[in-house]
């Protein structure tokens, strides 16, 4: 348990959104706060001003010797690895080290629904949709975490929330201690962040922590089609619920769940829900809808609110977002597809022909799955960014079927797609890579795509 910090020193590692929210919350609690970030102050711009405006201190560069060792608590932002020397020094000195979500969690009002969602792909859509279902039931619901506003922001608003629905990354989950979800879900689990984790096993173990503190009074919702996810959840104490694209679910393994049916899905107790919303097209979004609906229902949301939420959900930017239709060509922004598996999911949502814009900073995973799903579906691949040569090499086996066009930049790729795409074809930005080689983040990449596409004559 994090003690009362009034008058004590606290260190925040990382000056991103989560770090800034934690610093503001710590200052409100009366702690003497130092925020440390590797970037120069000139690069932090508004963050530096925010830190100073709340009376906190900003240190740039490496963490000075003695700083974390003298703190009462060290709060770590998601982008800061827990294996770094400063964190190890703090722990060696007996200082409590927690993630931003853990610090915020310990300040939340107890006995209110806290829904947590993680997974490799689909967690943002599932989180946002689940929040919509809660809103339709009339509950004042905070939606955030790794998506949008950090969890600490829910305490800074001054509102008394009826429920929290939070997306949780593996990085955030690494630093939890008492964090407990009344209902938790893992959407799926595929190799990702291999640039941070030594192996897929360590990545999976970080995800498993979402179930760490659950009891038999809580619910765990998992993708029953992903056996690795089911195995992770079975080690926990919560009641286990599954969702599947099949029409049956093994009740010897699950307390309940959701299965596919024509036009939507049904719960195993017989309740049915339609999924006709264009923002939820594709099998992956059917899975997201089932996960969100189970989480909401298990938290007390009534069927009418669930159906209204499914019907009215507007989707998220940068996730199969329709930008425009020009000369009967559909332009789709899926910049959030920062790994191979999410690009595969996006491609499966279309029957073709598709002009795929892919590339950026690769994460070490092979592109073979994306190449395989391209058969009979992708007409051409327009490559951009650092990993373009690797993508071009991966598509060589389809050289007679898929045209590969090296473009280098997103602007060139859009120009090439405009020249090549014909009526009833799709231009899909689904990069399968991180964006940091050419853009600030995937939002910057997606917004650039949308701007350039809207400027097309």
Buried (B, 14 or more C-beta within 10 A) or exposed (E): EBEEBEEBBBBBBBBBBBBBBBBBBBBEBEBBBBBBBBBEBEEBEEBBEBBEEBEBBBBBEEBEEEBBBEBBBBBBBBBBEBEBEBBEBBBEEEBBBBBBBBBBBBBBEEEBBBBBBBBBBBBBBBBBBBBBBBBBBEBEBBBBBBBBBBBBBBBBEEEEBBBBBBBBBBBBBBBBBEBBBBBBBBBBBBBBBBEBBEEBEBBBBBBBBBBBBBEEEBBBBBBBBBEBBBEBBEEBBBBBBBBBBEEEBEEEEBBBBBBBEEEBBBBBEEBEBBBEBEBBBBEBBBBBBBBBBBBBBBBEBBBEBBBBBBBEBEBBBBBBBEBEEBEEBBBBBBBBBBBBBBBBBBBEBBEBBBBBBBBBBBBEBEBEBBBEBBEEBBBBBBBBBBBBEBBBEBBEEBEEEBBBBBBBEBEBBBBBBBEBBEEEBBBBBBBBBBBBBBBEBBBBBBBBBBEBBEEBE
